[in-house]
Amino acid sequence: MITNGFTYIALLACIAGCLIWAQHSTKAKFFDYVPPVVLLYLIGMVCCTFNVWDTAETKAAYNAVRNPILYAMIFLMLLRCDIRQILKLGPKMLLGFFTASVSIAIAFVATYALFNPVLDEGAWRGLGALCGSWMGGSGNLVAVADALQATETQLAGASIVDSIDYSCWVMFLLWAINLAPKFNKWVKADTTKLDEVSRALEAETVGAGKKPVNFPSLMFLLGLSLIASAVCTNAGDWLRGIAPSFLQVFDAATYRIVLISILGLVLAMTPIGKIAGTTELSNVMLYMVVALIASRASFMELLAEGMAWWILAGFVILAIHGILMVVAAKLFKLDMFTCGVASLANIGGTASAPILAAAYSGNLVSVGVLMALMGYVVGTFGGIGVGYAMSIFG
C-alpha cells in the first residue's frame, strides 16, 4: 500500500501517461469506444477500492495538488477562449442549463416519492442537501443541509451518493461523447453555431503566424498558470472572509473559480492568449485532475451499511434526469454537448463541467465554467425548495 504522497501522485501520472501512449501508439479501435479518460477514471476507482494507496496518508498530497492544478488548468484553457464568441451561444446554452436544473428537481421529488418507504425518516433533508449540491456545488450542499436541519447521518448519506453516483455519471457522460454525432442527428440538432464558435476559437489558437510550441513558451505558461492559481486561491479566501453576509452562501472555492476565470478570460484578449502550448499543457493537467478525482472514489462505498437504498435512489435520480434531458433535447433540438455540459454543470459543478467541455473541445471550456458558476446561484434556493417539496411525502 502506498503511503507516500509523491509516490501516489507519480503513479497516477504514470497511469495517465501509459494510457495516452497506448492510444497514440497502437491506434486501437478499442479507444474509440472506451477513451483513455474513461479508463483512467475506472483504473483510479479500482486502485482506490483495492487500497493501492492509503487514502488517509495521501490525503494531504491530494488536497495540496488537486485544486491548484484544476485552477491552473482552467486558466490555461480559458486563455484559448474569446468570450465574445462564447456569448453568441447564449439562449441555447441557458435553455440547456435550466432544463437540466428543472429535470433534476423533478427527478428528486419523483424518486423520493418512490423510495420514501425504504429510506430513513426525514431522509428528504439529506436529499435536499444533495439536490443543492447537484444544482450547484459543495457550498450549496452545506448551506441547504443547514437550512433543512439535516442530521449528520443524512448528510453522510448525501455525501456518499454525491461521491459514488456522481463519479459514475461523469464516466457515463465522458463515454457518451462518442455518440454525439448520432445523437445530434437523431434529435435534429443544429450545431452550426456551436461548430462556428469552436472553429473560430480553434483558428485563433492554431491560426496563421502562431509560433510553434517550444521550451520557453511551455515554461512561461507553466509558471504563469501556477502563480495565477496560487494568487487566485489566496485572493479567493480573502474575498470570502470579507464578503457581506448575503454572499456567504458561496464558499471560498466559488470565489477562486470566479477570479481564475476572469483572469483567464481577460488575458485571452491579450498577446498572452496567443502563446503556443496552452493546449498541450492544459491537457496534461486535465488528465491529472481526472486521475486525482477518481483516486478518491472507492467501489467499496457501495457496500456501506444502510447506504444501498441511498445509492440506488441516486442512480434513479440520474436516470430520470437523463431521460428528461433526452426528451428535452428531442423537443428543443439540443445537441449532446449542450445537454452533457448543462447536466454536469449542475451535478458536477466547476470541478467537472470544464473537463467534459474540454473533452469535446478545449476551446469551449469556458462554457462549462460559466454554466457551472450559474449553478452556485440556483443551487441553494433550488435545494431548499426541492427539499420542502419532498417533505410532502413524509
C-alpha positions as CSV (number, residue, x, y, z in Angstrom):
1,M,0.0,0.0,0.0
2,I,1.3,3.4,-1.0
3,T,1.5,5.9,1.9
4,N,4.0,8.4,0.4
5,G,2.2,11.4,-1.2
6,F,4.7,11.8,-4.0
7,T,4.6,8.2,-5.0
8,Y,0.8,8.3,-5.1
9,I,0.9,11.4,-7.4
10,A,3.6,9.8,-9.5
11,L,1.6,6.6,-10.0
12,L,-1.4,8.5,-11.2
13,A,0.7,10.4,-13.7
14,C,2.3,7.2,-14.9
15,I,-1.1,5.5,-15.4
16,A,-2.4,8.6,-17.4
17,G,0.8,8.7,-19.4
18,C,0.6,5.0,-20.3
19,L,-3.0,5.2,-21.4
20,I,-2.3,8.2,-23.7
21,W,0.8,6.5,-25.1
22,A,-1.1,3.3,-25.7
23,Q,-3.9,5.1,-27.6
24,H,-1.5,7.0,-29.9
25,S,1.0,4.2,-30.4
26,T,-1.4,1.3,-31.0
27,K,-4.2,3.3,-32.8
28,A,-6.5,0.5,-31.4
29,K,-10.2,1.0,-32.2
30,F,-10.9,0.0,-28.6
31,F,-10.1,3.5,-27.5
32,D,-12.8,4.8,-29.8
33,Y,-15.3,3.1,-27.6
34,V,-13.5,3.5,-24.3
35,P,-11.5,6.7,-24.3
36,P,-8.3,6.9,-22.2
37,V,-10.0,9.4,-19.8
38,V,-12.8,6.9,-19.0
39,L,-10.2,4.1,-18.5
40,L,-8.2,6.4,-16.2
41,Y,-11.4,7.0,-14.2
42,L,-12.1,3.3,-13.9
43,I,-8.5,2.4,-13.0
44,G,-8.3,5.1,-10.4
45,M,-11.5,3.8,-8.7
46,V,-10.3,0.2,-8.9
47,C,-7.0,1.1,-7.3
48,C,-8.8,3.1,-4.6
49,T,-11.1,0.1,-3.9
50,F,-8.2,-2.3,-3.5
51,N,-6.3,0.1,-1.3
52,V,-3.3,0.5,-3.7
53,W,-2.8,3.8,-1.8
54,D,-3.8,4.8,1.7
55,T,-6.4,7.5,1.3
56,A,-5.7,8.9,4.7
57,E,-2.0,9.1,4.4
58,T,-2.2,10.5,0.8
59,K,-5.0,13.0,1.6
60,A,-2.5,15.8,2.3
61,A,-0.9,15.3,-1.1
62,Y,-4.3,15.1,-2.8
63,N,-5.5,18.3,-1.1
64,A,-2.3,20.1,-1.9
65,V,-2.3,19.3,-5.6
66,R,-5.9,18.8,-6.8
67,N,-7.4,22.3,-6.7
68,P,-4.2,24.2,-7.6
69,I,-3.9,22.0,-10.8
70,L,-7.6,22.4,-11.5
71,Y,-7.4,26.2,-11.3
72,A,-4.2,26.3,-13.4
73,M,-5.9,24.0,-16.0
74,I,-9.0,26.3,-16.2
75,F,-6.7,29.3,-16.5
76,L,-4.8,27.8,-19.4
77,M,-7.9,26.6,-21.2
78,L,-9.5,30.0,-20.9
79,L,-6.5,31.6,-22.5
80,R,-7.7,30.0,-25.7
81,C,-11.2,31.3,-25.4
82,D,-12.7,34.5,-26.8
83,I,-15.7,35.3,-24.5
84,R,-17.2,37.4,-27.3
85,Q,-17.6,34.2,-29.4
86,I,-18.9,32.1,-26.4
87,L,-21.6,34.6,-25.6
88,K,-23.0,34.1,-29.1
89,L,-24.3,30.7,-27.8
90,G,-26.3,32.5,-25.1
91,P,-30.0,31.4,-25.4
92,K,-29.3,27.8,-26.3
93,M,-26.9,27.2,-23.5
94,L,-29.1,28.9,-21.0
95,L,-32.0,26.8,-22.1
96,G,-29.9,23.7,-21.7
97,F,-28.7,24.7,-18.2
98,F,-32.1,25.5,-16.8
99,T,-33.6,22.4,-18.5
100,A,-31.0,20.3,-16.6
101,S,-31.9,22.1,-13.3
102,V,-35.6,21.6,-13.6
103,S,-35.2,18.0,-14.6
104,I,-33.0,17.4,-11.6
105,A,-35.7,18.9,-9.3
106,I,-38.4,16.7,-10.9
107,A,-36.1,13.7,-10.5
108,F,-35.5,14.2,-6.8
109,V,-39.2,14.7,-6.0
110,A,-40.3,11.7,-8.0
111,T,-37.5,9.4,-6.6
112,Y,-38.3,10.4,-3.0
113,A,-42.0,9.7,-3.5
114,L,-40.9,6.2,-4.7
115,F,-38.2,5.5,-2.2
116,N,-39.7,7.1,0.9
117,P,-40.9,3.9,2.5
118,V,-37.4,2.3,2.5
119,L,-35.3,5.4,3.4
120,D,-34.6,6.7,6.9
121,E,-37.2,9.0,8.5
122,G,-36.6,12.6,7.4
123,A,-34.3,11.5,4.5
124,W,-35.7,14.3,2.5
125,R,-33.5,16.7,4.4
126,G,-30.3,14.9,3.3
127,L,-31.7,14.5,-0.3
128,G,-32.5,18.2,-0.3
129,A,-28.9,18.9,0.6
130,L,-27.8,16.6,-2.2
131,C,-30.1,18.4,-4.6
132,G,-28.4,21.7,-3.6
133,S,-25.1,20.1,-4.5
134,W,-26.4,18.7,-7.8
135,M,-27.7,22.0,-8.8
136,G,-24.7,23.9,-7.6
137,G,-21.7,22.7,-5.6
138,S,-20.4,21.5,-2.2
139,G,-21.0,25.0,-0.7
140,N,-24.7,24.7,-1.6
141,L,-24.8,21.3,0.0
142,V,-23.7,22.6,3.3
143,A,-26.0,25.7,3.1
144,V,-29.1,23.6,2.2
145,A,-28.2,21.0,4.9
146,D,-28.1,23.8,7.5
147,A,-31.3,25.3,6.2
148,L,-33.2,22.0,6.3
149,Q,-31.6,20.9,9.6
150,A,-30.2,17.7,8.2
151,T,-28.6,15.3,10.6
152,E,-25.0,14.1,10.3
153,T,-26.3,10.6,9.2
154,Q,-28.4,12.2,6.5
155,L,-25.6,14.4,5.4
156,A,-23.3,11.4,5.3
157,G,-25.8,9.6,3.0
158,A,-25.9,12.6,0.7
159,S,-22.1,12.8,0.6
160,I,-21.7,9.1,-0.3
161,V,-24.3,9.4,-3.1
162,D,-22.6,12.6,-4.2
163,S,-19.3,10.7,-4.5
164,I,-20.3,7.3,-6.0
165,D,-23.2,8.2,-8.2
166,Y,-21.6,11.4,-9.4
167,S,-18.4,9.6,-10.3
168,C,-20.4,7.1,-12.4
169,W,-22.3,9.9,-14.1
170,V,-19.1,11.6,-15.1
171,M,-17.8,8.4,-16.6
172,F,-21.0,7.9,-18.5
173,L,-21.0,11.4,-19.9
174,L,-17.4,11.1,-20.9
175,W,-18.1,7.8,-22.7
176,A,-21.2,9.2,-24.4
177,I,-19.1,11.8,-26.2
178,N,-18.5,9.2,-28.9
179,L,-22.3,9.0,-29.5
180,A,-22.6,12.8,-30.1
181,P,-22.8,12.7,-34.0
182,K,-25.6,10.0,-34.0
183,F,-27.4,11.7,-31.1
184,N,-27.3,15.1,-32.8
185,K,-28.7,13.6,-36.0
186,W,-31.5,11.8,-34.1
187,V,-32.7,15.0,-32.3
188,K,-32.1,17.0,-35.5
189,A,-29.9,19.4,-33.5
190,D,-28.4,22.3,-35.4
191,T,-24.8,22.5,-34.3
192,T,-23.9,25.1,-36.8
193,K,-23.4,27.9,-34.3
194,L,-21.6,25.7,-31.9
195,D,-19.3,24.5,-34.7
196,E,-18.7,28.0,-35.9
197,V,-17.6,29.1,-32.4
198,S,-15.4,26.1,-32.0
199,R,-13.8,26.6,-35.3
200,A,-13.3,30.4,-34.7
201,L,-11.7,29.7,-31.3
202,E,-9.6,26.9,-32.8
203,A,-8.5,29.2,-35.6
204,E,-7.3,31.7,-33.1
205,T,-5.4,29.0,-31.3
206,V,-3.6,27.5,-34.3
207,G,-4.1,30.3,-36.8
208,A,-1.5,31.6,-39.2
209,G,1.5,33.2,-37.7
210,K,1.3,31.3,-34.4
211,K,4.6,30.3,-33.1
212,P,5.3,26.5,-32.6
213,V,5.4,25.1,-29.1
214,N,8.8,25.3,-27.6
215,F,10.5,25.2,-24.2
216,P,10.3,28.9,-23.4
217,S,6.6,29.1,-24.2
218,L,5.8,26.0,-22.1
219,M,7.9,27.1,-19.2
220,F,6.3,30.6,-19.2
221,L,2.8,29.2,-19.4
222,L,3.5,26.7,-16.6
223,G,4.9,29.3,-14.3
224,L,2.1,31.8,-15.2
225,S,-0.7,29.3,-14.7
226,L,0.7,28.1,-11.3
227,I,1.2,31.6,-10.0
228,A,-2.2,32.6,-11.2
229,S,-3.7,29.5,-9.4
230,A,-1.8,30.5,-6.2
231,V,-2.8,34.1,-6.3
232,C,-6.4,33.4,-7.0
233,T,-6.6,30.8,-4.3
234,N,-5.3,33.3,-1.7
235,A,-7.4,36.1,-3.0
236,G,-10.5,33.9,-3.1
237,D,-10.0,33.0,0.6
238,W,-9.6,36.7,1.4
239,L,-12.7,37.8,-0.5
240,R,-14.7,35.1,1.1
241,G,-13.6,36.4,4.5
242,I,-14.7,40.0,3.9
243,A,-17.8,39.2,1.8
244,P,-21.2,40.5,3.2
245,S,-23.4,38.0,4.9
246,F,-25.7,37.5,1.9
247,L,-22.7,36.4,-0.1
248,Q,-21.5,33.9,2.5
249,V,-23.6,31.3,0.8
250,F,-20.7,30.9,-1.7
251,D,-17.7,29.0,-0.4
252,A,-14.1,30.0,-0.9
253,A,-13.8,27.7,-3.9
254,T,-16.5,29.8,-5.7
255,Y,-14.5,33.0,-5.3
256,R,-11.4,31.2,-6.5
257,I,-13.1,29.9,-9.6
258,V,-14.6,33.3,-10.4
259,L,-11.2,35.0,-10.0
260,I,-9.2,32.5,-12.1
261,S,-11.9,32.5,-14.8
262,I,-12.0,36.3,-15.0
263,L,-8.2,36.4,-15.2
264,G,-8.0,33.8,-17.9
265,L,-10.7,35.4,-20.0
266,V,-9.1,38.8,-19.7
267,L,-5.7,37.6,-20.6
268,A,-7.1,35.7,-23.5
269,M,-7.7,39.0,-25.2
270,T,-4.1,40.0,-24.9
271,P,-0.9,38.7,-26.6
272,I,-0.6,36.1,-23.8
273,G,-3.6,34.3,-25.2
274,K,-1.7,33.7,-28.5
275,I,1.3,31.9,-26.9
276,A,1.7,28.4,-28.1
277,G,1.4,25.5,-25.7
278,T,-1.8,26.2,-23.8
279,T,-3.5,23.1,-25.4
280,E,-0.7,20.7,-24.6
281,L,-0.1,21.9,-21.1
282,S,-3.7,22.1,-20.2
283,N,-4.4,18.6,-21.4
284,V,-1.6,17.3,-19.1
285,M,-3.4,19.0,-16.2
286,L,-6.7,17.7,-17.4
287,Y,-5.7,14.1,-17.1
288,M,-4.1,14.7,-13.7
289,V,-7.3,16.2,-12.4
290,V,-9.3,13.3,-13.7
291,A,-6.9,10.8,-12.1
292,L,-7.0,12.6,-8.8
293,I,-10.8,12.8,-8.6
294,A,-11.1,9.1,-9.5
295,S,-8.5,8.1,-6.9
296,R,-10.8,9.1,-4.0
297,A,-13.8,7.1,-5.2
298,S,-14.0,3.5,-3.9
299,F,-16.4,0.9,-5.2
300,M,-16.5,-0.4,-1.6
301,E,-18.6,2.5,-0.5
302,L,-21.4,0.8,-2.4
303,L,-21.4,-1.8,0.5
304,A,-21.6,0.7,3.3
305,E,-24.3,-0.3,5.9
306,G,-27.6,1.5,5.2
307,M,-26.3,3.2,2.1
308,A,-27.6,0.8,-0.5
309,W,-31.0,2.5,-0.8
310,W,-29.4,5.9,-0.8
311,I,-27.1,5.0,-3.6
312,L,-29.8,3.3,-5.6
313,A,-32.0,6.4,-5.2
314,G,-29.2,8.5,-6.5
315,F,-29.0,6.3,-9.6
316,V,-32.7,6.6,-10.2
317,I,-32.5,10.4,-9.9
318,L,-29.8,10.4,-12.5
319,A,-31.8,8.0,-14.8
320,I,-34.9,10.2,-14.6
321,H,-32.8,13.3,-15.1
322,G,-31.1,11.7,-18.1
323,I,-34.4,10.6,-19.7
324,L,-35.9,14.1,-19.2
325,M,-32.8,15.6,-20.8
326,V,-33.2,13.3,-23.8
327,V,-36.9,14.3,-24.1
328,A,-36.0,18.0,-23.9
329,A,-33.2,17.5,-26.5
330,K,-35.7,16.0,-28.9
331,L,-38.3,18.7,-28.2
332,F,-35.9,21.7,-28.4
333,K,-33.3,20.1,-30.7
334,L,-30.5,20.4,-28.2
335,D,-27.1,18.9,-29.2
336,M,-25.3,16.4,-26.9
337,F,-22.6,19.0,-26.0
338,T,-25.3,21.4,-24.7
339,C,-27.1,18.6,-22.8
340,G,-24.0,16.9,-21.4
341,V,-22.2,20.1,-20.2
342,A,-25.5,21.5,-18.8
343,S,-26.1,18.3,-16.9
344,L,-22.5,18.2,-15.5
345,A,-22.5,21.9,-14.8
346,N,-25.4,21.2,-12.4
347,I,-24.3,17.8,-11.0
348,G,-20.6,18.2,-11.1
349,G,-20.0,21.9,-10.9
350,T,-16.8,23.7,-11.7
351,A,-14.7,20.6,-10.9
352,S,-16.0,18.5,-13.8
353,A,-18.1,20.6,-16.2
354,P,-14.9,22.2,-17.7
355,I,-13.4,18.7,-18.0
356,L,-16.4,17.4,-20.1
357,A,-16.4,20.6,-22.2
358,A,-12.7,20.2,-22.8
359,A,-13.2,16.6,-23.9
360,Y,-15.5,17.9,-26.6
361,S,-13.2,20.8,-27.5
362,G,-10.7,22.6,-25.3
363,N,-11.8,25.9,-26.9
364,L,-15.2,25.5,-25.3
365,V,-14.1,25.0,-21.7
366,S,-15.3,28.5,-20.7
367,V,-18.9,27.3,-21.5
368,G,-18.5,24.6,-18.8
369,V,-17.0,27.1,-16.3
370,L,-19.7,29.8,-16.8
371,M,-22.6,27.3,-16.7
372,A,-21.2,25.7,-13.6
373,L,-20.9,29.1,-11.9
374,M,-24.6,29.7,-12.6
375,G,-25.3,26.6,-10.6
376,Y,-24.0,28.2,-7.4
377,V,-26.7,30.9,-7.7
378,V,-29.6,28.5,-8.1
379,G,-28.3,25.6,-6.0
380,T,-29.2,26.8,-2.5
381,F,-32.6,28.1,-3.3
382,G,-33.3,25.1,-5.6
383,G,-32.2,22.6,-3.0
384,I,-34.3,24.2,-0.2
385,G,-37.4,24.3,-2.5
386,V,-37.0,20.7,-3.6
387,G,-36.4,19.6,0.0
388,Y,-39.6,21.0,1.2
389,A,-41.4,19.6,-1.9
390,M,-40.1,16.1,-0.9
391,S,-41.2,16.6,2.7
392,I,-44.9,16.4,1.4
393,F,-44.4,12.7,1.1
394,G,-43.3,12.3,4.7
